[in-house]
Amino acid sequence: MRTYPGAVTGGIAVLALLAACGAPGDPVDGGGESAGPVTSVDELPDGAQIGVPNDPANLGRSLQLLAGEGLITLDPEVEGSVTEQDIAENPRGIQFVPLEAAQLPRSLQDFDAAIVNGNYAIEAGLNPAEDAIVLESGEDNPYANGLVAQGENADDPRVEQLGALLNTQEVHDFIAETYTNGSVVPAFTPTGPAADVQPLDDPGEPLRVGVSPVPHGEILGYVDSELAADAGLDLEIIEFSDYVQPNLQLADGELDANFFQHRPYLAEFLAGQGEGEDFQYLTDVHVEPLGLYVYGG
Amino acid sequence: MLTELAERWDELGPLLFDGTYATLYMVGWSTLFTALFGLPLGVLLYATERGRLLPAPWLRAVLGAIVNIGRSVPFIVLMVAVLTFTRFITGTTIGPTAAIVPLTLGAIPFYARLVETSLREVGRDVIEAAEAMGAGRGTIVAKVLLPEALPGLIAGLTVTVVALVSYSAMAGAIGGGGLGDVAIRFGYQRFDELVLLLCVVLLVVVVQLLQSLGDLAARRLSHR
């Protein structure tokens, strides 16, 4: 029989010591309690913790929205999407905690406030029109999401057909009826009913389109199940839980088109690719206005 | 590449330092708790088997099922599924401290299975000898089984630590930060290859160090 060598207890002690040095970047509850429910940015306590989406398409946009409210100022020299590293002035010591966008409404009660995309807000039972203390405008919003194809594919009749279907009255109504209270807003003027879209003579191979699941995949799913067949279009929808692959796969020709991004994100992707890709942004479809929400607000 | 690193050091240094620290923090604590809860669970899995110290097939079946469920849930789903429990334990669902809870819950069943496997390696003759000397169950576990299996237990813990380093890359989803999060958000999503490369290099170094440490400990302990 043996006893335990000191090395084991020693090892555990070292681990504990390391861990006991304190939490790195743990959100510290710095702010004083504010009286009553917060209804505006001005009422947020100093040192408030604000949850923001951690993907590049929405993080920069969130910080821009808050900068527009005068909460922070951003480094004017940074182009494209800013990150929490590009905050120039933060007079009220606001702490930004980047999280997975879908996680933000679930963790709302642990923040003083959090930025939530319209589509996630509605799924979490928030009402953008009423609950958001700051809400992006749905109209003339530069962050409209739309259909993107690579240069030569932009003239593909199947891609053009999909673009035409996405701008019909039916899709407009689908978005307005499915995503109520301004959570997702159509960003196009309907061209007319889908029945007016001339059907393709030959559908050919299925059109492979990469999408984000919500709401892009749902909108395209509606087009696929209700409109595509009559328009002679065969769709293959591939969902991505990632914001980088749909563009890389489009560049590689594994996709014929994608529908997950807004123009500023595409512009930044193209800039990052150097001489790179000849992508065409074809048509606006919808906006998911970001809002700043507080728990129970 | 080195000149770029030198030029951008003011920006990258803190990012990488905080990331490394957050990774070590999350992995350190979750390893500790994993050992604390995984070891007894592994012992129970071993001891309740038919013909072992404490035969209880029904208990073993229940524990085995729980362990298998824990091991089959994708980590990102587990993290979201246990939010309420996380809030109960740490008071919040966000940040590196909150991430320790799902990391630990994910690693306990993994380590418990490794413990069970190591204990099976201990020869029956050793246990029978202890029984013949009149040792009780508790004594056999504490004075025979665990010391005999110690190198295997340490090696298993090392495997678990390295798995935790890799799990912790997903902690960014709940604001845990860490090198994996820096790699994904600043390297991958923003096409910053320098950041991506540096994070990977740092992760490799961390894993190498942990593995060497584990190997060293296991080797020292197997010299009888």
Interface residues (C-beta under 8 A of the other chain):
Chain A: M1 R2 T3 Y4 P5 A7 V8 G11 I12 L15 A16 L18 A19 C21 A23 P24 G25 D26 P27 G51 N54 D55 P56 S81 T83 Q85 V97 P98 L99 E100 Q103 R106 S107 D110 F111 Y243 V244 F269 G272 Q273
Chain B: E11 L15 D18 Y21 A22 L24 Y25 G28 W29 T31 L32 A35 V80 L83 R87 T92 T93 I94 G95 P96 T97 A130 K143 V144 L146 P147 E148 L150 I154 G172 A173 I174 G175 G177 D181 R185 F186 Y188 Q189 R190 F191 L213 A217 R220 L221
